Amino acid sequence: MSMEAFKENPWKESHPAYEKNTFFHIRPAPEFATAEVVVSSLYRACGYEALAEKDVPAAGREFAKDSQAPRIHERSGTKIDMETWRVVLNGVLESPKQPNQSSKRFLQLCPIVPNVALYSGSARLAGNSWNPGQLIQRMIGYGSENYQQAQTLWQKLFQALGISGGDDIWARWLHQEFELRRRNGAEWKISYLPDYSGLPAHEKSRLSFPARQFVRDLEGVIQAKPFMTRRQWVSLLEAELRLGSVAHVLWLCDVNYQVWQAIRRALHSEDCPSAEEVGNRLVSCTGHYLTYGNPAVPIIRDYASRYLVARIGINAVLWQLQVMGVEIKSIESCAELAGLLKKVCEKRHQLIAAGLEATVTELQEGEKNARAIACKKGIGSNLVEFARHVLGQRQTANEILRGYDQGYILRKKAEYSSAPWIVSMGPVSILALVHCCLRDAAGPRSIQKLCHHLAAYGIRVDRDNVTTGDLGRKLRMLGLVLDSPDAESGMLLVPPFDGTLKTQSA
């Protein structure tokens, strides 16, 4: 690989340091997924590591075919008749198709139990599909203080995702019926968690970014499992995964852009920030990505586009430095990123003389890459699709099932098909967030605590939305607030699951 190869295809020929040894590179590259696909793929990443994503659709077709065969049904040893099993598959467990899927025949099931993930929930129906569960793995590594803490949380997640005597009778019955019909050799056992921390432990302790909040909240969701049914808990987990995964990707997009802006400043000045300044100015999530009640997709597209612009610029600098004999092998910490900026400062005259800025401009504005940077195809389009479909409320082909998804973060502003998507959380998402932000508290807390909690994910909430707007109305409807003249905004949050707090305080 070389600078010339990079110019030919900047999306394929990333610098080795950026591709393999950079904490702000987005891996795995997000593509289309839905909330249920994220949950299903997490089952596979956590307990069915041997099952490839590309094998899931074929396994689903085979499973659906077997479910229609009387002889196979009889050999399974089940005590229910085949018609009842069909009702379970095609009615009770079936996840509603979206409008563009209505004519397609394939198995799409709600991932209540792990076995469902053997046959349903792949991001693609054909070809190689990415595994969003691996993104969750990396987020756990990013957000944990060290590998031991990440491994402990991974173990807790595996145990919670599995079926045990503590699960309700419906979940245990489903698990048993799927086990009777399982024909492949997939075994539910914990997979290896890659040792990827994202940043050194001593740097993480002073930084703030979504994955750190996600790890704390994931532990809270796991603790809440004994206080609800399996279906309710999976919905709660799904809501947390939706918000955390998209916030993490937007944070990485923003870090790339901030790094590129810092490099540009270094090219024209002697601005060489220290490692601590790099962490505070470039890495910590101090602003917000989305605003409650406002349109979301144009903002997401803007972050994706800026990420692509920055990715070209950062890689161009790395390749040009290599041409000049300066080898950058790793950017896996704020200290190493500060070292890169220092090198750019030292070599800025040579970099400018080599035509670096003209090269970057040509690549960013050239016809070959313009559509990708505009998020009309390729990586940018995939990022927008991922964020929109994971956060957005499920649009169903059957109007009767339009209320199926209640864990959304985005909803349509109006009924017509081209209505903008705005930030407006569903009841399940609100329950999950209120629980997570109060789980360490011994009683009610000000509504401001929820605002700070959302800010940790990069979502800004205006005062009006808390008191009289959409969020305030939903909080009252769910019984999650008490009106109190002594509290900020006149409202106090109420823990939704008192048992979890009692257990912790005991």
C-alpha positions in Angstrom: 0.0 0.0 0.0 1.1 3.5 -0.8 0.1 7.1 -1.2 -0.8 6.5 -4.8 -3.0 3.5 -3.9 -4.7 5.6 -1.3 -5.5 8.3 -3.9 -7.1 5.7 -6.1 -9.4 4.4 -3.4 -9.3 6.3 -0.1 -12.0 4.2 1.4 -10.1 0.9 0.9 -6.5 1.9 1.4 -6.4 3.3 4.9 -3.0 3.8 6.5 -2.1 0.8 8.7 -2.0 2.9 11.9 -5.5 4.2 11.2 -6.9 0.8 10.1 -5.6 -1.3 13.0 -4.1 0.9 15.7 -6.4 3.9 16.1 -8.9 4.3 19.0 -11.2 6.5 16.9 -11.6 4.3 13.8 -15.1 2.9 13.5 -15.1 -0.9 13.6 -17.0 -2.9 12.6 -18.2 -0.6 9.9 -22.0 -0.1 10.6 -24.5 -0.9 8.0 -28.3 -1.3 7.9 -29.7 -2.9 11.1 -32.9 -2.7 13.2 -33.2 -2.8 16.9 -34.1 -6.5 16.9 -31.2 -7.3 14.6 -28.9 -5.7 17.2 -30.3 -7.9 20.0 -30.2 -11.0 17.8 -26.6 -10.4 16.7 -25.7 -9.8 20.4 -27.0 -13.3 21.3 -24.8 -14.7 18.5 -21.7 -12.6 19.5 -22.1 -13.5 23.1 -23.2 -17.2 23.1 -23.2 -18.6 19.5 -19.8 -17.4 18.3 -19.4 -20.3 15.9 -22.5 -19.3 13.9 -21.7 -17.0 11.1 -24.1 -14.2 10.3 -24.3 -15.3 6.6 -25.7 -18.7 7.8 -28.6 -17.3 9.7 -31.1 -16.7 6.8 -30.5 -20.2 5.4 -31.0 -21.7 8.8 -34.2 -19.8 9.1 -35.6 -21.0 5.8 -34.8 -24.6 6.8 -36.4 -24.1 10.3 -39.5 -22.6 8.7 -39.7 -25.5 6.3 -39.4 -28.1 9.1 -42.1 -26.4 11.1 -44.5 -27.2 8.3 -43.5 -30.9 8.1 -45.8 -33.2 10.3 -43.2 -36.0 10.5 -40.5 -33.7 11.8 -42.9 -32.2 14.3 -43.8 -35.6 15.6 -40.1 -36.7 15.9 -39.3 -33.6 18.0 -41.0 -35.1 21.0 -43.1 -32.0 21.7 -46.4 -32.2 23.5 -48.2 -29.5 21.5 -49.8 -30.0 18.1 -48.3 -28.6 14.9 -51.0 -26.0 14.5 -50.3 -24.5 17.9 -46.6 -24.3 17.1 -47.4 -22.5 13.8 -49.4 -20.0 15.7 -46.5 -19.4 18.1 -44.1 -18.9 15.2 -46.3 -16.9 12.8 -48.4 -15.0 15.3 -47.0 -14.7 18.8 -43.3 -14.5 18.0 -43.4 -13.0 14.5 -41.9 -9.5 14.3 -43.9 -7.3 11.9 -42.5 -6.7 8.4 -41.7 -3.2 7.3 -43.5 -1.7 4.3 -40.6 -2.5 1.9 -40.5 -6.1 3.2 -44.2 -7.0 2.9 -43.8 -9.1 -0.2 -40.8 -11.0 1.1 -41.1 -14.4 2.7 -38.6 -15.0 5.4 -38.5 -15.8 9.1 -38.5 -12.6 11.2 -39.0 -13.4 14.9 -38.8 -11.3 18.1 -35.6 -12.3 19.9 -37.1 -13.2 23.3 -34.9 -16.3 23.8 -31.4 -17.1 22.5 -32.5 -19.9 20.2 -34.5 -17.4 18.1 -31.1 -15.9 17.0 -30.1 -19.1 15.3 -32.8 -18.6 12.7 -33.7 -14.9 12.6 -32.2 -11.4 13.0 -29.4 -11.1 10.4 -28.9 -7.7 8.9 -29.0 -9.2 5.4 -31.0 -12.0 3.8 -28.2 -12.9 1.5 -24.4 -12.6 1.3 -22.0 -11.6 4.1 -23.6 -9.6 6.8 -22.0 -7.5 9.5 -22.5 -8.4 13.1 -23.7 -5.5 15.3 -23.0 -7.6 18.3 -19.3 -7.1 17.7 -19.9 -3.4 17.9 -21.4 -3.9 21.4 -18.4 -6.0 22.3 -16.1 -3.1 21.4 -18.3 -0.6 23.3 -18.0 -2.7 26.4 -14.2 -2.6 26.0 -14.3 1.1 25.4 -16.5 1.9 28.4 -14.8 -0.4 30.9 -11.9 0.7 33.1 -9.9 -2.3 32.2 -10.2 -5.7 30.5 -11.0 -7.5 33.8 -14.0 -5.2 34.3 -15.1 -5.7 30.7 -14.8 -9.5 31.0 -16.9 -9.4 34.2 -19.6 -7.4 32.6 -19.5 -9.7 29.5 -20.0 -12.7 31.8 -23.0 -11.0 33.5 -24.5 -10.2 30.2 -24.1 -13.8 29.0 -25.9 -15.1 32.1 -28.7 -12.6 31.7 -29.2 -13.4 28.0 -29.4 -17.1 28.8 -32.5 -18.9 30.1 -32.4 -20.0 33.7 -34.9 -21.0 36.4 -35.3 -17.3 37.2 -36.9 -16.6 33.9 -40.7 -16.6 33.6 -42.6 -19.8 32.5 -43.3 -18.5 29.0 -39.6 -17.9 28.3 -38.6 -21.3 29.7 -41.3 -23.0 27.6 -40.2 -21.3 24.4 -36.6 -22.3 25.1 -37.6 -25.9 25.6 -39.6 -26.0 22.4 -36.8 -24.5 20.4 -34.3 -26.9 21.9 -36.5 -29.9 20.8 -36.4 -28.7 17.2 -32.8 -27.6 17.0 -30.9 -29.5 14.3 -27.6 -27.7 14.1 -24.7 -28.1 16.5 -24.8 -24.6 17.9 -24.2 -24.6 21.7 -25.0 -21.8 24.0 -21.6 -21.0 25.6 -19.9 -17.7 26.4 -17.6 -16.4 23.7 -14.2 -14.8 24.0 -14.3 -11.1 24.6 -11.5 -9.4 22.5 -9.1 -7.4 24.6 -9.8 -4.0 23.1 -10.0 -1.2 25.5 -10.0 1.7 23.0 -7.9 3.9 25.3 -5.5 3.4 28.2 -7.2 3.1 31.6 -5.4 6.1 33.0 -6.7 8.3 30.2 -10.3 7.0 30.4 -10.7 8.0 34.0 -10.7 11.7 33.1 -12.7 11.4 29.9 -16.4 11.4 29.2 -17.9 9.6 26.2 -21.1 7.5 25.5 -19.5 4.1 25.9 -18.6 4.8 29.5 -22.2 5.7 30.3 -23.4 2.7 28.3 -21.4 0.3 30.4 -22.8 1.7 33.6 -26.3 1.6 32.3 -26.0 -1.9 30.8 -25.1 -3.2 34.3 -28.2 -1.4 35.6 -30.4 -3.1 33.0 -29.0 -6.5 33.9 -29.8 -5.9 37.6 -33.4 -5.1 36.7 -34.0 -8.5 35.0 -35.5 -10.3 38.1 -38.2 -7.6 38.5 -40.0 -8.1 35.1 -41.0 -10.7 32.5 -38.5 -11.9 29.9 -40.3 -9.9 27.2 -40.2 -6.7 29.2 -36.6 -7.1 30.0 -35.5 -7.8 26.4 -37.4 -4.6 25.4 -35.5 -2.7 28.1 -32.2 -4.1 27.0 -33.0 -3.4 23.3 -33.8 0.3 24.2 -30.4 0.7 25.9 -28.5 -1.0 23.0 -30.2 1.3 20.5 -29.3 4.5 22.2 -25.8 3.4 23.3 -24.7 2.0 19.9 -25.7 5.0 17.8 -24.3 7.5 20.4 -21.0 5.6 20.3 -20.9 5.7 16.5 -21.7 9.5 16.4 -19.1 10.1 19.0 -16.5 8.3 16.9 -17.6 10.4 13.9 -17.1 13.5 15.9 -13.7 12.5 17.3 -12.5 11.9 13.7 -13.7 15.4 12.7 -12.1 17.0 15.8 -8.8 15.3 15.1 -8.8 16.5 11.5 -9.5 20.0 12.6 -6.6 19.8 15.1 -4.3 18.6 12.3 -5.4 21.5 10.1 -4.6 23.9 12.9 -1.2 22.3 13.4 -0.4 22.7 9.7 -0.8 26.5 10.0 0.4 27.2 13.5 2.4 25.8 16.3 -0.7 24.5 18.1 0.6 21.3 19.6 -1.8 20.4 22.5 -0.7 18.1 25.3 -2.2 14.7 25.9 -4.6 16.1 28.5 -5.7 18.9 26.2 -6.3 16.4 23.4 -8.5 14.4 25.8 -10.5 17.4 26.9 -10.8 19.2 23.5 -10.9 16.4 21.0 -12.1 13.2 22.7 -14.4 14.0 25.6 -18.1 14.3 24.7 -18.7 17.9 25.9 -21.4 19.0 23.4 -24.4 17.2 22.0 -25.2 15.4 18.8 -29.0 15.5 18.8 -31.6 17.7 20.4 -34.9 16.4 21.9 -37.9 17.3 19.7 -35.7 18.4 16.7 -35.2 16.6 13.4 -32.4 14.0 13.6 -31.6 12.5 10.2 -30.0 15.7 8.7 -27.8 16.0 11.8 -26.8 12.4 11.6 -26.0 12.7 7.9 -23.9 15.8 8.7 -21.9 13.8 11.3 -21.4 11.0 8.9 -20.2 13.3 6.1 -17.8 15.1 8.4 -16.4 11.8 9.4 -15.7 10.9 5.8 -14.0 14.2 5.1 -11.9 13.8 8.2 -11.0 10.2 7.4 -9.6 11.2 4.0 -7.6 14.1 5.6 -6.2 12.0 8.5 -5.1 9.2 6.2 -3.6 11.6 3.7 -1.5 13.1 6.4 -0.4 9.7 7.7 0.6 8.5 4.2 2.4 11.8 3.4 4.4 11.5 6.6 5.4 8.0 5.7 6.6 9.2 2.3 8.7 11.7 4.2 10.2 9.0 6.4 8.1 9.6 9.5 6.4 6.4 10.5 3.3 6.6 12.7 2.6 3.1 14.0 -0.1 3.7 16.5 -2.7 6.3 17.6 -4.3 4.3 20.4 -4.1 6.9 23.1 -4.4 10.7 23.7 -0.7 10.8 24.2 0.0 9.2 20.9 -2.5 11.5 19.2 -0.7 14.4 20.8 2.5 13.0 19.4 1.0 12.9 15.9 0.0 16.5 16.1 3.5 17.4 17.3 4.9 15.6 14.2 2.5 17.6 12.0 3.7 20.8 13.7 7.3 19.9 13.1 6.8 18.9 9.5 4.2 21.4 8.5 6.3 23.3 6.0 7.3 20.1 4.3 3.7 18.8 4.3 2.4 22.0 2.7 5.3 22.1 0.2 4.4 18.5 -0.8 0.9 19.6 -1.8 -0.9 17.9 1.0 -3.8 20.4 1.2 -4.4 20.2 -2.6 -4.4 16.4 -2.4 -6.9 16.4 0.3 -9.2 18.9 -1.4 -9.0 17.0 -4.6 -10.0 13.7 -2.9 -12.8 15.3 -0.9 -14.3 17.2 -3.8 -13.5 14.9 -6.6 -16.4 13.3 -8.6 -15.3 9.8 -7.4 -15.8 10.5 -3.7 -18.4 13.4 -3.7 -21.4 11.0 -3.6 -19.9 9.0 -0.8 -19.1 12.1 1.3 -22.7 13.4 0.6 -23.9 10.0 2.1 -25.7 9.0 -1.0 -23.8 5.7 -1.3 -21.1 3.7 0.5 -19.9 4.2 4.0 -21.8 7.4 4.7 -25.1 6.0 3.4 -24.6 2.9 5.6 -23.9 5.0 8.7 -27.1 7.0 8.2 -29.2 3.9 7.5 -27.8 2.3 10.7 -28.6 5.2 12.9 -32.0 5.9 11.4 -33.3 2.3 11.5 -31.8 1.5 15.0 -33.1 4.6 16.6 -36.3 5.0 14.6 -39.7 3.5 15.5 -40.5 0.4 13.4 -42.7 1.3 10.5 -45.0 -1.7 9.9 -46.6 -2.9 6.7 -49.7 -3.9 8.8 -51.2 -0.7 10.3 -52.7 -2.7 13.1 -49.2 -3.4 14.4 -47.9 0.2 14.2 -47.6 0.3 18.0 -45.4 -2.8 18.2 -42.2 -0.8 18.8 -42.2 1.2 22.0 -38.4 1.4 22.7 -37.7 3.9 19.9 -35.6 7.1 20.2 -36.8 8.7 17.0 -40.4 8.9 15.7 -42.2 10.4 12.7 -43.3 14.0 13.4 -46.6 13.4 11.5 -48.5 10.6 9.8 -47.4 11.1 6.2 -44.6 9.0 4.8 -42.1 11.9 4.2 -42.5 13.4 7.6 -39.2 14.1 9.3 -37.8 11.9 12.1 -37.6 13.8 15.3 -35.9 12.9 18.6 -38.8 11.7 20.8 -38.3 8.6 23.0 -40.9 5.8 23.4 -42.2 4.7 26.8 -39.8 1.7 27.1 -36.7 3.9 26.3 -37.9 6.4 29.0 -38.4 3.6 31.5 -34.9 2.3 30.8 -33.2 5.7 31.1 -35.1 6.7 34.3 -34.2 3.4 35.9 -30.5 3.7 34.9 -30.1 7.2 36.1 -31.7 6.5 39.4 -30.4 3.0 40.2 -27.7 4.4 42.5 -30.1 6.7 44.3 -32.0 5.9 47.4 -35.1 7.9 46.4 -36.5 10.5 44.0 -34.2 12.9 42.3 -34.6 16.1 40.3 -35.6 15.9 36.6 -32.3 17.5 35.9 -30.6 14.2 36.6 -32.3 12.7 33.6 -31.2 15.7 31.5 -27.6 15.1 32.6 -28.0 11.4 31.8 -29.2 12.0 28.3 -26.3 14.5 27.8 -23.9 11.7 28.5 -25.2 10.1 25.3 -25.0 13.4 23.4 -28.7 14.3 23.5 -29.7 17.7 24.6 -33.1 18.3 26.3 -34.6 21.8 26.5 -36.3 22.9 29.7 -39.7 23.2 27.9 -39.6 19.6 26.8 -39.0 18.5 30.4 -41.8 20.5 32.0 -44.6 20.9 29.4 -43.3 19.2 26.3 -43.4 15.6 24.9 -40.9 14.2 27.4 -42.8 15.7 30.4 -46.1 14.3 29.2 -44.7 10.8 28.8 -43.0 10.9 32.2 -46.3 11.8 33.8 -48.2 9.2 31.8 -45.8 6.5 33.0 -46.0 7.7 36.6 -42.2 8.4 36.7 -42.4 11.9 38.1 -43.9 13.7 41.1 -44.8 17.4 40.9 -42.9 19.2 43.6 -42.5 22.9 44.0 -39.1 22.4 45.8 -37.5 20.5 42.8 -35.8 21.9 39.8 -38.5 22.3 37.0 -41.0 21.4 39.7 -40.7 17.7 39.1 -39.0 14.8 40.8 -38.2 11.5 39.2 -39.5 8.3 40.7 -37.7 5.0 40.4 -39.7 2.6 38.2 -38.4 -0.6 39.8 -38.1 0.0 43.6 -36.8 -3.6 44.2 -33.5 -2.9 42.4 -32.8 0.1 44.6 -33.8 -1.7 47.8 -31.5 -4.6 46.8 -28.6 -2.2 46.2 -29.1 -0.2 49.4 -29.3 -3.4 51.5 
